[in-house]
C-alpha cells in the first residue's frame, strides 16, 4: 500500500522514499550538519525591528507596482527609498 502522506510542499511520499529516510534515521544523522541558524540574518549591525507605517491606497498601490517592476519586495523598496532620502537630507 502506498503512503499518501504529503510533504510540507504537498508532494506525496513514495514507499521507496519513506524506506530510504527510515534507513537513514536508523543509522543516525550528523546533528551538526543538520543544524541551521534560526531566524533571519541581521540586515545591519543588529537584528532589525519592524516599524509600522500607514499608507494611503494610492501610495500602497504605487509601492506594489514599483516592487513588482524591480522584482523586489515592498520592504526592500521602502528601505532603499528611506536610505536614499536620508543621504540627501
Kinemage of the C-alpha trace (Angstrom):
@kinemage 1
@onewidth
@group {chain A} dominant
@subgroup {mainchain}
@vectorlist {calphas} color= white
{ca unk a 1} P 0.000 0.000 0.000
{ca unk a 2} L 1.424 3.407 -0.966
{ca unk a 3} L 1.959 6.146 1.547
{ca unk a 4} L -0.225 9.121 0.635
{ca unk a 5} L 1.038 11.471 3.335
{ca unk a 6} L 2.246 14.638 1.610
{ca unk a 7} L 5.413 16.545 2.417
{ca unk a 8} L 5.261 20.148 3.592
{ca unk a 9} L 5.180 21.279 -0.048
{ca unk a 10} L 2.284 18.922 -0.871
{ca unk a 11} L 4.180 16.214 -2.768
{ca unk a 12} L 3.269 12.643 -1.799
{ca unk a 13} L 5.970 10.477 -0.233
{ca unk a 14} L 6.633 7.196 -2.056
{ca unk a 15} L 7.223 3.976 -0.166
{ca unk a 16} L 10.783 3.915 -1.558
{ca unk a 17} L 11.497 7.403 -0.237
{ca unk a 18} L 9.990 6.526 3.120
{ca unk a 19} L 12.164 3.382 3.324
{ca unk a 20} L 15.299 5.364 2.412
{ca unk a 21} L 14.571 8.054 5.008
{ca unk a 22} L 13.830 5.399 7.618
{ca unk a 23} L 17.145 3.654 6.897
{ca unk a 24} L 18.994 6.966 7.220
{ca unk a 25} L 17.291 7.703 10.528
{ca unk a 26} L 18.202 4.297 11.904
{ca unk a 27} L 21.902 4.763 11.070
{ca unk a 28} L 21.897 8.224 12.642
{ca unk a 29} L 22.443 11.767 11.478
{ca unk a 30} L 25.298 14.184 11.917
{ca unk a 31} L 23.447 16.630 14.144
{ca unk a 32} L 25.873 19.478 13.427
{ca unk a 33} L 25.274 19.085 9.697
{ca unk a 34} L 21.500 19.221 10.214
{ca unk a 35} L 21.502 22.363 12.346
{ca unk a 36} L 20.774 25.614 10.689
{ca unk a 37} L 20.764 29.067 12.097
{ca unk a 38} L 17.378 30.019 13.401
{ca unk a 39} L 15.722 33.261 12.444
{ca unk a 40} L 16.619 35.760 9.810
{ca unk a 41} L 20.111 37.022 9.256
{ca unk a 42} L 20.760 40.515 10.601
{ca unk a 43} L 20.349 43.211 7.967
{ca unk a 44} L 22.804 45.587 9.593
{ca unk a 45} L 24.747 45.788 12.793
{ca unk a 46} L 21.951 44.180 14.833
{ca unk a 47} L 18.583 42.499 14.466
{ca unk a 48} L 16.098 44.584 12.503
{ca unk a 49} L 12.919 45.945 14.043
{ca unk a 50} L 9.510 46.213 12.446
{ca unk a 51} L 8.280 49.795 12.120
{ca unk a 52} L 4.634 50.032 11.087
{ca unk a 53} L 3.613 52.840 8.755
{ca unk a 54} L 0.262 53.851 7.322
{ca unk a 55} L -0.045 54.241 3.566
{ca unk a 56} L -2.999 55.595 1.661
{ca unk a 57} L -4.334 53.218 -1.014
{ca unk a 58} L -2.717 55.120 -3.886
{ca unk a 59} L 0.718 55.127 -2.266
{ca unk a 60} L 0.407 51.457 -1.391
{ca unk a 61} L -0.504 50.631 -4.992
{ca unk a 62} L 2.435 52.671 -6.303
{ca unk a 63} L 4.723 50.831 -3.881
{ca unk a 64} L 3.386 47.459 -5.009
{ca unk a 65} L 3.893 48.362 -8.686
{ca unk a 66} L 7.448 49.580 -8.032
{ca unk a 67} L 8.336 46.428 -6.118
{ca unk a 68} L 6.951 44.241 -8.909
{ca unk a 69} L 8.799 46.197 -11.595
{ca unk a 70} L 12.079 45.726 -9.695
{ca unk a 71} L 11.342 42.068 -8.863
{ca unk a 72} L 11.683 43.096 -5.241
{ca unk a 73} L 9.585 43.359 -2.101
{ca unk a 74} L 7.759 46.342 -0.690
{ca unk a 75} L 10.039 46.273 2.352
{ca unk a 76} L 13.176 46.469 0.211
{ca unk a 77} L 11.780 49.348 -1.848
{ca unk a 78} L 10.861 51.243 1.329
{ca unk a 79} L 14.306 50.665 2.891
{ca unk a 80} L 16.102 51.734 -0.300
{ca unk a 81} L 13.942 54.851 -0.624
{ca unk a 82} L 14.447 55.788 3.018
{ca unk a 83} L 18.232 55.335 2.780
{ca unk a 84} L 18.364 57.470 -0.393
{ca unk a 85} L 16.248 60.209 1.222
{ca unk a 86} L 18.329 60.207 4.439
{ca unk a 87} L 21.574 60.521 2.437
{ca unk a 88} L 20.306 63.698 0.793
{ca unk a 89} L 18.699 65.229 3.895
